[in-house]
Amino acid sequence: MKFLLPCLVLGFLAARGAQAQQTLNIPPTFSDTIPFQLEHGFLVLVEGRIGALAHLRFLLDTGATDTWLDRRIGEKLSLPRYGAKTFNFDHYVRVERASVPELQLGSLLVRNNRVIVGDLKQFSEFAADVDGIVGMDLLRATQSMRIDYSHGLVTFKTSSTRETASQDATNALTVQLSAQGQPLCLIIDTGISGLLLYKDRLHKRLPKLKLTSSTIGVQRGRLRGESALLTGIRLGRDEVKASVFLIPGEPDSLPADVDGFVGTDALKAKTIELNFASKRVRIWQ
């Protein structure tokens, strides 16, 4: 189990008020395919530009509500910043926010995008050489995103007739997996590898779910929890087992039917398409 920024993701609820006032200028009809590098076996890294700063390295993270910018890039751009807060997996954290006039990925140009500014390498070794993290605030402004892991390509698409993605409770897309014949509802998170589950929520919703080989006191970034083995996970025709990371407690702000997070590697996805307008997910294994 690996996490990109366990201290920075899941700002799905705290950021809702701020995002309602944000205006993103994206072409009404648009489709662009750009290459990406797969870092550490699960992170999608693309090249982008902010203002005059080109060849910047951005990670695409569907587990982060906000787009993040490393502090050194914010200082180069002389961005005015102000204090704010966001929600991580289990508590609020203080952050700084700023606004960037232009952010470009391939041919996709976004204007007036609000970002969070921070020293990314302090939160994860995976972000030591990264300039920024593109979160759901920007991704959901497109109609869909397709990640082709087999060929190292990501496609953004919008349409002149596209629906506007609503600001729902989680600001994320979910997938339902069957584990030991019971349904697990999980947020699709390109910023993690494997499965992250809320232990108390499992006990309430799925009391018959059996976890084995438990190890307590496990540290993952700034999160402390428990590792265990979950068997009987149904992926297509196959039934597999996987190591999971369990966090004690359950956030009151997370929808009651969501049990945790799943990385695309755990889904054995060769290609995954996230349609933010229709809230549908397609997976090719």
Buried (B, 14 or more C-beta within 10 A) or exposed (E): BBBBBBBBBBBBBBBBEBBEEBEBEBBEEBBBBBEBEEBEEBBBBBBBBBBEEEEBBBBBBBBBBBBBBBBEBBEBBEBEBEEBEBBBBBEEBEBBBBBBEBBBBBEBBBBEBBBBBBEBBEBBEBBEEBBBBBBBBBBBBBBBBBBBBEEEBBBBBBBEEBEEBEEEBBBBBBBEBEBBEBEBBBBBBBBBBBBBBBBEBBEEBBEEBEBEEEEEEBEBBBBEBBBBBBBBBEBEEEEBEBBBBBBEEBBEEBBEEBBBBBBBBBBEBBBBBBBBBEBEBEBEE
